[in-house]
Amino acid sequence: DKAGLYRAVLLGGFHEAGPFPPPVDGRLPAHEQLHGLLEGFLRRLLTSDRTPHARIMARELVEPTPALREVVEAAFRPLHDRI
């Protein structure tokens, strides 16, 4: 159905966009690692040459649909646990 296709596009885009978050440089202080992580995330969403997936994700953050919960669990929960 349409909602399932939308969820698949949201989740699939994370795999196509490349590794996120970037590998951690254990030599950097924690605050610099966190800064780099946030900067990378925001750059993906806000740059002028962002991907179609990034545009959809930015819209999802402004106007969330039920699919956002799945995205959070699949893409952001592992990141949260790592932090």
N, CA and C of each residue as an Amber inpcrd file, in Angstrom:
protein
   249
   0.8340000  -1.1890000   0.0000000   0.0000000   0.0000000   0.0000000
   0.8800000   1.2540000   0.0000000   0.2440000   2.3910000  -0.0890000
   0.9590000   3.6570000  -0.1880000   1.8020000   3.9410000   1.0600000
   1.2500000   3.6640000   2.2370000   1.9900000   3.9030000   3.4820000
   3.2030000   2.9810000   3.5710000   3.0550000   1.7470000   3.1480000
   4.1760000   0.8040000   3.1650000   5.2790000   1.2250000   2.2130000
   4.8970000   1.7170000   1.0480000   5.8860000   2.1990000   0.0830000
   6.6330000   3.4070000   0.6540000   5.9180000   4.2970000   1.2850000
   6.5300000   5.4840000   1.8790000   7.5380000   5.0760000   2.9560000
   7.1580000   4.1320000   3.8360000   8.0760000   3.6440000   4.8730000
   9.3160000   3.0240000   4.2420000   9.1170000   2.2490000   3.1890000
  10.2490000   1.6030000   2.5130000  11.2050000   2.6400000   1.9280000
  10.6610000   3.7030000   1.3700000  11.5070000   4.7640000   0.8160000
  12.2880000   5.4520000   1.9360000  11.6230000   5.7560000   3.0390000
  12.3000000   6.4050000   4.1550000  13.4290000   5.5410000   4.7020000
  13.1430000   4.2810000   4.9560000  14.1500000   3.3870000   5.5250000
  15.2460000   3.0570000   4.5150000  14.8750000   2.8370000   3.2670000
  15.8380000   2.4970000   2.2360000  16.8280000   3.6080000   1.9610000
  16.3930000   4.8320000   2.1240000  17.2670000   5.9630000   1.8770000
  18.4670000   6.0090000   2.8000000  18.3190000   5.4790000   3.9960000
  19.4500000   5.4680000   4.9230000  20.5480000   4.5400000   4.4280000
  20.1710000   3.4500000   3.7880000  21.1710000   2.5170000   3.2680000
  21.8700000   3.0900000   2.0400000  21.1440000   3.8180000   1.2200000
  21.7010000   4.3870000  -0.0080000  22.5830000   5.6090000   0.2590000
  22.3350000   6.3010000   1.3390000  23.0340000   7.5570000   1.6080000
  24.4730000   7.3590000   2.0690000  24.8390000   6.1510000   2.3620000
  26.1950000   5.8990000   2.8380000  26.2310000   5.8030000   4.3430000
  27.4070000   5.5220000   4.8620000  27.5050000   5.2830000   6.2990000
  27.1600000   6.5100000   7.1300000  26.2940000   6.3070000   8.0570000
  25.9640000   7.3370000   9.0290000  25.6660000   6.6480000  10.3390000
  26.2300000   7.0850000  11.3770000  27.1820000   8.1730000  11.4630000
  28.5530000   7.7580000  10.9580000  29.4020000   8.7420000  10.7320000
  30.7560000   8.4040000  10.2820000  31.4840000   7.6250000  11.3720000
  32.5260000   6.9160000  10.9910000  33.2980000   6.1780000  12.0060000
  33.7980000   7.1190000  13.1020000  33.8580000   6.6170000  14.3010000
  34.2740000   7.4180000  15.4530000  35.7960000   7.4150000  15.5430000
  36.3540000   8.5960000  15.7080000  37.7870000   8.7280000  15.9580000
  37.9570000   8.7810000  17.4700000  38.3480000   7.6650000  18.0470000
  38.4660000   7.5570000  19.4920000  39.4920000   8.4890000  20.1080000
  40.3100000   9.1080000  19.2850000  41.3160000  10.0400000  19.8130000
  40.7080000  11.3990000  20.1320000  39.5400000  11.6930000  19.5580000
  38.9030000  12.9980000  19.7940000  38.1190000  12.9790000  21.0970000
  38.0380000  14.1380000  21.7620000  37.1920000  14.2320000  22.9650000
  35.7260000  13.9850000  22.5950000  34.9670000  13.5240000  23.5490000
  33.5640000  13.1750000  23.3140000  32.7690000  14.3350000  22.7400000
  32.9950000  15.5510000  23.2240000  32.2120000  16.6950000  22.7280000
  32.5110000  16.9660000  21.2550000  33.7410000  16.7230000  20.8110000
  34.0570000  16.9140000  19.3960000  33.4390000  15.8160000  18.5360000
  33.3860000  14.6060000  19.0600000  32.7350000  13.5140000  18.3340000
  31.2420000  13.8020000  18.1600000  30.6040000  14.2810000  19.2350000
  29.1850000  14.6060000  19.1680000  28.9440000  15.7620000  18.2020000
  29.7880000  16.7590000  18.2340000  29.6640000  17.8910000  17.3170000
  29.7500000  17.4110000  15.8690000  30.7130000  16.5490000  15.5800000
  30.8660000  16.0130000  14.2260000  29.6590000  15.2080000  13.7860000
  29.1050000  14.4520000  14.6970000  27.9180000  13.6580000  14.4040000
  26.7320000  14.5510000  14.0520000  26.4890000  15.5550000  14.8690000
  25.3720000  16.4710000  14.6210000  25.5830000  17.2800000  13.3480000
  26.8070000  17.7230000  13.1270000  27.1030000  18.4840000  11.9230000
  26.8540000  17.6400000  10.6670000  27.2770000  16.3930000  10.7040000
  27.0520000  15.5060000   9.5670000  25.5780000  15.2700000   9.3010000
  24.8060000  15.0800000  10.3600000  23.3680000  14.8600000  10.2170000
  22.6910000  16.0890000   9.6260000  22.9900000  17.2440000  10.1830000
  22.3610000  18.4720000   9.6900000  22.8010000  18.8100000   8.2720000
  24.0530000  18.5350000   7.9580000  24.5330000  18.8010000   6.6010000
  23.7470000  17.9570000   5.5910000  23.4760000  16.7050000   5.9320000
  22.6990000  15.8430000   5.0240000  21.3050000  16.3980000   4.7830000
  20.7190000  16.9790000   5.8280000  19.3440000  17.4610000   5.7130000
  19.2310000  18.8580000   5.1070000  20.2360000  19.6840000   5.2960000
  20.0610000  21.1010000   4.9910000  20.8880000  21.6450000   3.8370000
  21.8160000  20.8980000   3.2870000  22.6280000  21.4340000   2.1960000
  21.7790000  21.6350000   0.9460000  22.2100000  22.5340000   0.1040000
  21.4530000  22.8350000  -1.1100000  21.4540000  21.6730000  -2.1000000
  22.4510000  20.8120000  -2.0350000  22.5100000  19.6860000  -2.9660000
  22.0610000  18.3710000  -2.3100000  21.1730000  18.4830000  -1.3570000
  20.7320000  17.2900000  -0.6350000  19.9750000  16.3290000  -1.5530000
  19.9790000  15.0960000  -1.1500000  19.3490000  14.0360000  -1.9300000
  17.8300000  14.0980000  -1.7920000  17.1150000  13.4390000  -2.6920000
  15.6560000  13.3670000  -2.5230000  15.2680000  12.7620000  -1.1720000
  16.0240000  11.7630000  -0.7270000  15.7270000  11.1620000   0.5780000
  15.8720000  12.1910000   1.6980000  16.8970000  13.0110000   1.6330000
  17.0950000  14.0280000   2.6670000  15.9440000  15.0280000   2.6740000
  15.4460000  15.3720000   1.4890000  14.3010000  16.2980000   1.4290000
  13.0590000  15.6600000   2.0470000  12.8460000  14.3870000   1.7660000
  11.6890000  13.6880000   2.3500000  11.8500000  13.5990000   3.8630000
  13.0640000  13.2870000   4.3160000  13.3050000  13.1620000   5.7500000
  13.1260000  14.4950000   6.4590000  13.5890000  15.5860000   5.8470000
  13.3990000  16.9100000   6.4460000  11.9120000  17.2200000   6.5770000
  11.1620000  16.8830000   5.5540000   9.7130000  17.1110000   5.6240000
   9.0860000  16.2500000   6.7150000   9.5590000  15.0270000   6.8140000
   9.0400000  14.1140000   7.8430000   9.2870000  14.6610000   9.2460000
  10.4110000  15.3250000   9.4450000  10.7060000  15.8980000  10.7570000
   9.8070000  17.0900000  11.0720000   9.3890000  17.8230000  10.0290000
   8.5190000  18.9790000  10.2210000   7.0590000  18.5510000  10.3390000
   6.6580000  17.6070000   9.4840000   5.2860000  17.1040000   9.4690000
   5.3180000  15.5830000   9.6060000   5.5050000  15.0780000  10.8330000
   5.6840000  13.6380000  11.0080000   4.4500000  12.8210000  10.6230000
   4.7300000  11.6570000  10.0700000   3.7010000  10.6680000   9.7670000
   3.9540000   9.4720000  10.6780000   3.0700000   8.4940000  10.6780000
   3.3150000   7.2930000  11.4840000   4.6120000   6.5700000  11.1100000
   5.1240000   6.7830000   9.9180000   6.3590000   6.1220000   9.4830000
   7.5690000   6.6130000  10.2680000   7.4880000   7.7900000  10.8490000
   8.6410000   8.3420000  11.5650000   9.0620000   7.4320000  12.7160000
   8.1190000   6.8270000  13.3930000   8.4490000   5.9360000  14.5210000
   9.3450000   4.7900000  14.0480000   9.0320000   4.2070000  12.9050000
   9.8550000   3.1230000  12.3710000  11.2400000   3.6180000  11.9960000
  11.3060000   4.7940000  11.4270000  12.5980000   5.3680000  11.0570000
  13.4380000   5.5990000  12.3080000  12.8270000   6.1320000  13.3290000
  13.5490000   6.3820000  14.5800000  14.0920000   5.0700000  15.1360000
  13.2670000   4.0430000  15.1780000  13.7090000   2.7670000  15.7320000
  14.7830000   2.1020000  14.8790000  14.6500000   2.1660000  13.5750000
  15.5880000   1.4730000  12.6930000  16.8750000   2.2550000  12.4660000
  16.7840000   3.5610000  12.3320000  17.9490000   4.3470000  11.9460000
  18.5600000   5.1360000  13.1000000  17.7340000   5.6350000  13.9920000
  18.2560000   6.5090000  15.0290000  18.4460000   5.8360000  16.3860000
  17.6820000   4.7980000  16.6810000  17.8500000   4.1110000  17.9730000
  19.2630000   3.5410000  18.1090000  19.8140000   2.8810000  17.0720000
  21.1950000   2.3930000  17.2070000  22.1930000   3.5340000  17.4350000
  21.9500000   4.6620000  16.7970000  22.8110000   5.8200000  16.9920000
  22.6850000   6.3220000  18.4280000  21.4820000   6.4050000  18.9190000
  21.2380000   6.8370000  20.3020000  21.9530000   5.9100000  21.2740000
  21.8380000   4.6160000  21.0620000  22.4700000   3.6510000  21.9410000
  23.9940000   3.7860000  21.9000000  24.5130000   4.0860000  20.7200000
  25.9650000   4.2480000  20.5810000  26.4680000   5.4910000  21.3280000
  25.6750000   6.5580000  21.2760000  26.0710000   7.7970000  21.9470000
  26.0370000   7.5660000  23.4550000
